[in-house]
Amino acid sequence: MQHESWLVKKDRVWAMRFFQDKHSDEDGTTYMRVHYASCRLGFLHGITSHVELHESEKLTYEKARDLWMSSVETEWEVSEKPLWKTL
């Protein structure tokens, strides 16, 4: 997992974006953010419109890595390109 990674469910309706939080915690801990999103038209191989963000989670790097690994082992696949525009 890198500073930013994208996973898309094999049905291409759900996706996750993993990225490093810009700010460390008070104790210096670096966190990862995970955004969960869906697209009723299905995610394309690249930027998709009509994306609906559902949830954002702040996880330690270890927990984010575990989520990423367990997701890839089940019904998620790595997207080499971003799936929606980020600001």
LUMBA-996615 format. One record per residue (C-alpha): x, y, z; residue number from 0. Coordinates in Angstrom, 1 decimal, padded with zeros to 4 digits. Example, Ala and Ser with C-alpha at 12.3 -4.5 7.8 and 13.67 -1.06 7.14 Angstrom:
2
{x=012.3	y=-004.5	z=007.8	pos=0}
{x=013.7	y=-001.1	z=007.1	pos=1}
//
This chain:
87
{x=000.0	y=000.0	z=000.0	pos=0}
{x=001.3	y=003.4	z=-000.9	pos=1}
{x=000.5	y=007.0	z=000.2	pos=2}
{x=-002.7	y=006.7	z=-001.9	pos=3}
{x=-004.3	y=003.5	z=-003.2	pos=4}
{x=-007.7	y=002.7	z=-004.8	pos=5}
{x=-009.7	y=-000.5	z=-004.5	pos=6}
{x=-012.8	y=-001.3	z=-006.5	pos=7}
{x=-015.2	y=-004.1	z=-005.8	pos=8}
{x=-015.4	y=-006.7	z=-008.6	pos=9}
{x=-019.0	y=-005.6	z=-009.4	pos=10}
{x=-017.5	y=-002.1	z=-009.9	pos=11}
{x=-020.3	y=-000.4	z=-007.9	pos=12}
{x=-018.3	y=000.1	z=-004.7	pos=13}
{x=-014.8	y=001.6	z=-004.2	pos=14}
{x=-012.4	y=002.6	z=-001.5	pos=15}
{x=-009.7	y=005.2	z=-001.5	pos=16}
{x=-006.9	y=004.9	z=001.0	pos=17}
{x=-004.6	y=007.9	z=001.5	pos=18}
{x=-002.3	y=009.3	z=004.1	pos=19}
{x=-003.8	y=011.9	z=006.4	pos=20}
{x=-002.2	y=015.3	z=005.9	pos=21}
{x=-001.8	y=015.9	z=009.6	pos=22}
{x=-000.2	y=013.7	z=012.2	pos=23}
{x=-001.8	y=013.2	z=015.6	pos=24}
{x=-000.6	y=015.1	z=018.7	pos=25}
{x=001.8	y=012.2	z=019.5	pos=26}
{x=003.2	y=012.1	z=016.0	pos=27}
{x=001.2	y=009.1	z=014.8	pos=28}
{x=000.5	y=009.1	z=011.1	pos=29}
{x=-003.0	y=008.0	z=010.1	pos=30}
{x=-004.6	y=006.8	z=006.9	pos=31}
{x=-008.0	y=007.9	z=005.7	pos=32}
{x=-010.4	y=005.5	z=003.9	pos=33}
{x=-013.2	y=006.9	z=001.9	pos=34}
{x=-016.0	y=004.5	z=000.9	pos=35}
{x=-018.0	y=005.4	z=-002.2	pos=36}
{x=-020.5	y=004.0	z=-004.7	pos=37}
{x=-021.5	y=004.7	z=-008.3	pos=38}
{x=-024.8	y=003.4	z=-009.5	pos=39}
{x=-023.5	y=003.4	z=-013.1	pos=40}
{x=-020.4	y=001.5	z=-012.1	pos=41}
{x=-016.8	y=002.7	z=-011.7	pos=42}
{x=-015.0	y=003.0	z=-015.0	pos=43}
{x=-011.2	y=002.5	z=-015.4	pos=44}
{x=-010.4	y=006.1	z=-014.6	pos=45}
{x=-012.3	y=009.1	z=-013.3	pos=46}
{x=-016.0	y=008.4	z=-012.9	pos=47}
{x=-018.8	y=010.9	z=-012.5	pos=48}
{x=-021.9	y=010.3	z=-010.3	pos=49}
{x=-019.9	y=009.1	z=-007.3	pos=50}
{x=-021.6	y=009.2	z=-003.9	pos=51}
{x=-019.3	y=009.3	z=-000.9	pos=52}
{x=-020.8	y=007.3	z=002.0	pos=53}
{x=-018.2	y=007.2	z=004.8	pos=54}
{x=-014.8	y=008.3	z=005.8	pos=55}
{x=-012.6	y=006.4	z=008.4	pos=56}
{x=-009.4	y=007.4	z=010.1	pos=57}
{x=-007.3	y=004.4	z=010.8	pos=58}
{x=-003.7	y=003.7	z=011.9	pos=59}
{x=-001.4	y=002.6	z=009.1	pos=60}
{x=-001.4	y=-000.9	z=010.4	pos=61}
{x=-005.3	y=-001.2	z=010.5	pos=62}
{x=-005.6	y=000.4	z=007.1	pos=63}
{x=-003.0	y=-002.0	z=005.7	pos=64}
{x=-004.9	y=-005.0	z=007.2	pos=65}
{x=-008.2	y=-003.7	z=005.7	pos=66}
{x=-006.5	y=-003.3	z=002.3	pos=67}
{x=-004.9	y=-006.7	z=002.4	pos=68}
{x=-008.1	y=-008.5	z=003.5	pos=69}
{x=-010.2	y=-006.6	z=000.9	pos=70}
{x=-007.8	y=-007.6	z=-001.9	pos=71}
{x=-008.0	y=-011.3	z=-000.8	pos=72}
{x=-011.8	y=-011.3	z=-001.1	pos=73}
{x=-013.9	y=-009.5	z=-003.8	pos=74}
{x=-011.9	y=-006.2	z=-004.3	pos=75}
{x=-009.2	y=-005.4	z=-006.9	pos=76}
{x=-006.6	y=-002.7	z=-007.1	pos=77}
{x=-007.3	y=000.2	z=-009.5	pos=78}
{x=-004.1	y=001.5	z=-011.0	pos=79}
{x=-005.8	y=004.8	z=-011.7	pos=80}
{x=-007.9	y=007.2	z=-009.5	pos=81}
{x=-011.6	y=006.5	z=-009.6	pos=82}
{x=-013.0	y=009.9	z=-008.8	pos=83}
{x=-011.7	y=013.5	z=-008.5	pos=84}
{x=-010.3	y=014.5	z=-005.2	pos=85}
{x=-009.7	y=018.1	z=-003.9	pos=86}
//
